Amino acid sequence: MATVLNLSPELAERVRILAAAERRSQQQLLIRAVEEYVDRHERTERARAFGAQFAADNAELMERLK
């Protein structure tokens, strides 16, 4: 899937410098950044869902612990 990103000149320069330092293309750097962001978001959502399910499954215990 092709996607166009309109980066500010400052951010584009930071990406260019980092990609050069890591000897990677800017595309590789940006793909990795998006992957890391999505992975982190998915882990956060799974943790929230687990916490909500735990609280629902253990509502009586949680109430006694108050």
N, C-alpha and C positions, 0 to 999 in steps of 0.2 A: 504494500500500500504506500503510495507516495503522499507525503505530507509536507506542507510548506510552513516553516517557522519564520516569523518576522522578529528577529532579535534586535534589541537596541544596539547601537554601535559599540557601546561599552561591553555589553555581555558577549557580543560576537567576537570582540577582541580577546576577552578572557577565555572563551572557548578555543579560539585559534591558538593562543599561547599554551594552554593546557594540553591540547591535542598534540602540538609540536613537542612539548616536553615529554609526553608519554609515547611519542612516535606512533600515534594513531591518527586516523582521519577524523575530521570534525564529525562526520556522520557516525562513525563508530563510537565516539565519545558521547554524542547526544543519545544514541540508541541505548548505550549502557546506563546513562543517567535516567532515562525514562524507565528502563527495566527495574532499576533499583528503587525508584519512586513507587512504581506499581507494586513491587514485591513488599515494600514496607507498608503500604496502604493495606494490602491484602492481609498481612500478618496482624495489623492493628484491628481490622474488622473481624478476623477469626477470634482474636483474644476477647473482643467485646461480646461476640456471640457466645463464646464459651462462658464468660462471666455471667451473662444474662441467663443462660441455660442452667448454670450451677445455682444461681440465686433462686430461680423458679423451682428447680428440683429439691432445693434445701430450704425452702421458705420457712418451714416450721423451726428448723434448727437455727436459722438466722434470727428468727424472732426471739428464741430463747436466749441467744447470745447477747441481746441488747441490754 
